[in-house]
Amino acid sequence: MIPYEWFEQAQKRIGPHIQKTPLTHDVKRGLFIKWENHQVTGSFKPRGALNKVLSLADWERAAGLVAASAGNHGQGVALAGGLTGAVVEVFVSKHAVPAKVEAMRGLGAKIFFVEGGYGEAESAGREYAKSNQKVFISPYNDGQVIAGQGTIGLEILGELYPDQNPASIQIKGENSKNREIANWIVPTGGGGLISALGNLLQKVDPRPRLIGVQAAASPFTYSLFHRKTQAGVQDLPTLADGLSGAVEDGSVTIPMIEEFVNDLLIVSEEEIERAVAFAWYVYHEKIEGSAAVGLAAVLSAKIKERPSVVIISGGNIQTDVHEKIVAKYAGEQWD
């Protein structure tokens, strides 16, 4: 498990380089929404990437950094490389979102395209890093990456329970200015973010339920959680591209998901699209498919308990795709 001190250290380490993103309260729907689409590079991924890269020794950074990414993690590693002077190389699927690929290039990353999906890109990246004695920066299978991603949780807890110090005492919901939270709802791919939040929520009493959500088109973590295997899982195209692909065998996130997560749900492509449109029309926020899955689970009544915290993990959606979705739902009356 991840020591609480690692999260505090990560917060101090990356604080000068990231944004403290908004946490809004939708009173009507009983939702506290964390908007990581306002983060630098447009997603939560720089938190983990920066913490990992800044924690490396100078000689490790000098050897060069390698990542595999659907786009957001690669931007985070490229940002960290630019801050530290490290060369960054990112392996991506040939089907990666073009806007995300160009954003990685714009931050200085060299891109290698791989046939297949994210899983094939990750395998190629790991092998390349090993063969060339470079440092592979996993988007989830690394304690320092997880600690960096967990700084989202520190920010949320600090706002929900402003008068309490989670480092020294158990947070008691009845003493907070806010009501006890029923659920924390988290987009889940390789499980780095939900693992981080699972560690932190051990400080909260009563502990809210921790619920992961994934696209039905690529339900690898869902299958691991419910079937204890990824065998036979199909990796189909999905709007939630950042959550797709198999979880690395032996990932440190797997036992943490087993210990801390109460349920893992899947949502359809139509439900993801509707959540993207809902965020635009109701909250005036542009979010990507991977970020929309938690909101999709709420809107489709797969999660009914309130109040709930919903993590919106990013906003890097291709402009034409977003415009098409928004147009599709124009004129709909939202409850």
C-alpha positions in Angstrom: 0.0 0.0 0.0 1.0 3.7 -0.3 2.2 5.5 2.8 0.2 8.6 3.6 3.5 10.6 3.7 4.1 9.9 0.0 0.9 11.8 -0.8 2.0 14.8 1.2 5.5 14.7 -0.3 3.9 14.5 -3.8 1.7 17.5 -3.1 4.8 19.6 -2.1 6.9 18.3 -5.0 4.4 19.0 -7.8 2.6 21.9 -6.2 4.5 24.6 -8.1 3.8 23.0 -11.5 0.1 22.1 -11.3 -3.3 23.8 -10.8 -5.5 23.2 -7.8 -8.6 22.4 -9.8 -12.2 23.4 -8.9 -14.5 21.2 -6.8 -18.1 22.3 -7.4 -21.3 21.3 -5.6 -24.4 20.5 -7.6 -26.9 20.8 -4.8 -29.8 19.8 -7.0 -28.2 16.4 -8.0 -26.2 15.9 -4.8 -22.9 15.8 -6.5 -19.5 17.2 -5.7 -17.6 17.4 -9.0 -13.8 17.6 -9.3 -12.9 19.2 -12.6 -9.5 18.0 -13.7 -10.2 19.2 -17.2 -8.9 22.5 -15.8 -5.5 20.9 -15.0 -2.4 21.8 -16.9 -2.4 19.8 -20.2 -6.1 19.3 -19.7 -6.1 16.1 -17.5 -5.0 14.8 -14.1 -2.1 12.8 -15.6 0.6 15.4 -15.0 0.2 14.9 -11.2 1.5 11.3 -11.3 4.0 11.9 -14.2 5.6 15.0 -12.5 5.8 13.3 -9.1 7.6 10.3 -10.6 10.0 12.3 -12.8 10.8 14.8 -10.1 11.6 12.0 -7.7 14.2 10.4 -10.1 17.9 10.9 -9.7 19.6 13.2 -12.2 21.3 10.3 -13.9 18.0 8.5 -14.4 16.5 11.5 -16.1 19.6 11.9 -18.2 19.2 8.4 -19.5 15.9 9.4 -21.1 12.3 8.8 -20.3 9.9 6.4 -22.1 6.1 6.2 -21.8 3.2 4.5 -23.4 0.0 6.6 -23.6 -3.4 7.2 -25.2 -2.4 10.8 -25.0 -2.8 12.3 -21.5 -0.1 10.5 -19.6 2.3 11.2 -22.5 1.6 14.9 -22.2 2.3 14.7 -18.5 5.6 12.9 -19.0 6.5 15.4 -21.8 5.7 18.3 -19.5 8.0 16.8 -16.8 10.7 16.2 -19.3 10.6 19.8 -20.4 10.9 21.0 -16.8 13.9 18.8 -16.1 15.6 18.7 -19.4 15.0 15.0 -20.0 14.4 13.5 -23.4 10.9 11.9 -23.7 9.8 9.2 -26.1 6.2 8.1 -26.1 4.7 4.9 -27.7 1.1 5.3 -28.9 -1.4 3.3 -30.9 -1.8 4.2 -34.5 -5.5 4.8 -33.5 -4.6 7.4 -30.9 -6.6 10.7 -30.9 -4.7 13.0 -33.3 -5.2 16.1 -31.1 -3.6 14.2 -28.1 -0.6 13.1 -30.3 0.0 16.6 -31.5 -0.2 17.9 -27.9 2.5 15.5 -26.9 4.7 16.6 -29.8 4.0 20.2 -28.9 5.5 19.5 -25.4 8.6 18.0 -27.0 7.9 14.3 -27.0 9.1 12.0 -29.8 6.3 9.8 -30.9 6.5 6.1 -31.9 3.3 4.6 -33.5 2.5 1.0 -32.8 0.0 -1.4 -34.5 -2.9 -2.4 -32.3 -4.2 -0.7 -29.2 -2.9 0.7 -26.0 -1.7 -2.7 -24.7 0.6 -3.2 -27.7 1.9 0.3 -27.3 2.7 -0.3 -23.6 4.5 -3.6 -24.4 6.6 -1.9 -27.1 7.5 1.0 -24.8 8.6 -1.2 -22.0 10.7 -3.4 -24.2 12.3 -0.3 -25.8 13.1 1.2 -22.4 14.6 -2.0 -21.2 16.7 -2.5 -24.3 18.1 1.0 -24.3 18.6 1.4 -20.5 16.0 4.2 -20.3 13.4 4.9 -17.5 9.9 3.7 -18.3 7.2 5.9 -16.7 4.1 3.8 -16.2 0.8 5.6 -16.1 -0.4 3.5 -13.2 2.0 0.7 -12.1 4.3 2.8 -10.0 4.0 3.9 -6.4 5.2 7.5 -7.0 2.9 7.9 -10.0 0.0 6.7 -7.8 1.1 9.1 -5.0 1.0 12.0 -7.4 -2.4 11.1 -8.7 -3.6 10.9 -5.2 -3.1 14.6 -4.7 -6.5 15.0 -6.2 -7.8 13.2 -3.1 -5.9 15.5 -0.8 -7.5 18.5 -2.5 -11.0 17.1 -2.2 -10.6 16.1 1.4 -9.2 19.5 2.2 -12.4 21.1 0.9 -14.9 18.6 2.2 -13.4 18.5 5.7 -11.6 21.9 6.0 -11.2 21.8 9.8 -9.5 18.4 10.1 -6.1 17.1 9.4 -6.2 13.7 7.8 -2.5 13.1 8.5 -3.0 12.9 12.3 -6.6 12.0 13.0 -9.5 10.0 11.5 -11.8 12.3 9.5 -15.3 12.2 11.0 -18.0 13.1 8.6 -20.4 14.3 11.3 -18.0 17.0 12.3 -17.6 18.3 8.8 -19.2 21.4 7.3 -20.6 19.0 4.6 -22.7 16.0 4.8 -21.3 12.5 4.9 -20.4 11.4 1.4 -22.0 8.2 0.1 -19.7 7.4 -2.9 -16.5 8.5 -4.6 -16.9 7.7 -8.3 -13.7 7.4 -10.3 -12.8 6.7 -14.0 -10.8 3.5 -14.0 -8.3 2.1 -16.5 -5.1 0.7 -15.1 -6.2 1.8 -11.7 -3.6 4.3 -10.5 -6.1 7.0 -9.5 -8.6 4.8 -7.8 -5.8 3.0 -6.0 -4.6 6.3 -4.7 -8.0 7.4 -3.5 -8.6 4.0 -1.9 -5.5 4.5 0.3 -6.6 8.0 1.3 -10.2 7.1 2.1 -9.0 4.8 4.8 -8.8 8.1 6.8 -12.5 8.8 6.5 -15.0 7.5 9.0 -17.6 6.5 8.0 -15.8 5.5 4.8 -17.6 6.3 1.6 -18.0 3.6 -1.1 -15.3 3.7 -3.7 -16.7 2.9 -7.2 -14.7 2.6 -10.4 -16.3 3.0 -13.8 -15.0 1.8 -17.2 -16.2 1.7 -20.8 -18.1 -1.6 -21.7 -16.1 -1.6 -24.9 -12.8 -2.3 -23.1 -13.6 -3.7 -19.7 -10.3 -5.1 -18.6 -10.3 -3.8 -15.0 -14.0 -4.6 -14.7 -13.2 -8.2 -15.6 -10.2 -8.4 -13.2 -12.4 -7.1 -10.4 -15.4 -9.4 -11.0 -13.8 -12.4 -12.6 -10.2 -12.2 -11.4 -8.9 -12.5 -15.0 -8.6 -10.5 -18.2 -8.8 -13.6 -20.4 -11.2 -13.3 -23.3 -11.8 -9.6 -22.8 -12.3 -7.7 -26.1 -10.6 -4.3 -26.6 -13.0 -2.4 -28.9 -12.8 1.2 -30.0 -14.3 3.5 -27.3 -14.8 7.2 -26.7 -13.1 6.5 -23.4 -9.8 5.9 -25.1 -7.7 6.8 -22.0 -9.3 3.9 -20.0 -8.8 1.2 -22.7 -6.3 -1.7 -22.8 -5.3 -4.5 -20.6 -3.7 -4.0 -17.1 -0.1 -5.0 -16.9 0.3 -8.4 -15.3 1.4 -8.0 -11.7 0.5 -4.3 -11.5 0.7 -2.9 -8.0 -2.8 -1.5 -8.6 -4.5 -4.9 -8.7 -4.3 -5.8 -5.0 -5.2 -2.2 -4.1 -8.3 -2.4 -6.3 -9.2 -5.7 -4.7 -8.8 -4.3 -1.2 -10.2 -0.8 -1.5 -12.8 -0.7 -4.3 -16.4 -1.5 -3.4 -17.7 -1.9 -7.0 -16.6 -1.5 -10.6 -19.2 -0.7 -13.2 -19.3 -0.4 -17.0 -21.1 2.1 -19.2 -22.0 2.0 -22.8 -20.8 4.4 -25.6 -24.2 6.0 -25.8 -24.1 6.7 -22.0 -20.6 8.2 -22.3 -21.7 10.4 -25.2 -24.7 11.6 -23.2 -22.6 12.5 -20.2 -20.2 14.5 -22.4 -23.2 16.4 -23.7 -24.7 16.8 -20.2 -21.5 18.3 -18.9 -21.5 20.8 -21.8 -25.2 21.9 -21.6 -25.6 21.8 -17.8 -22.2 22.6 -16.4 -20.7 24.4 -19.5 -17.7 22.1 -19.3 -15.9 20.4 -22.1 -14.9 16.9 -21.0 -13.5 13.8 -22.8 -15.0 10.4 -22.9 -12.7 8.9 -20.4 -13.6 11.6 -17.9 -17.3 11.2 -18.5 -17.7 7.6 -17.4 -18.4 8.4 -13.7 -21.0 11.0 -14.6 -22.5 8.5 -17.1 -22.9 6.0 -14.3 -24.8 8.6 -12.3 -27.0 9.8 -15.2 -27.9 6.2 -16.1 -28.9 5.5 -12.5 -26.3 2.8 -12.0 -25.3 4.8 -8.9 -28.2 6.3 -6.9 -26.8 7.2 -3.5 -26.1 10.8 -2.7 -24.2 12.9 -2.0 -21.4 11.5 -4.2 -18.0 12.8 -5.4 -17.5 12.5 -9.1 -14.0 12.8 -10.6 -13.9 14.4 -14.1 -10.4 13.3 -15.1 -9.8 15.4 -18.3 -11.1 17.5 -21.2 -8.9 16.5 -24.1 -11.5 15.5 -26.6 -11.1 16.0 -30.4 -12.9 19.2 -31.3 -14.9 17.7 -34.2 -16.0 14.7 -32.0 -17.2 17.0 -29.2 -19.1 19.2 -31.7 -20.8 16.1 -33.1 -21.9 14.9 -29.7 -23.1 18.3 -28.6 -25.1 18.7 -31.8 -26.7 15.2 -31.3 -28.1 16.2 -28.0 -29.1 19.8 -28.8 -32.5 20.7 -27.5 -32.7 17.8 -25.0 -34.3 18.7 -21.6 -32.0 17.7 -18.8 -33.4 16.7 -15.5 
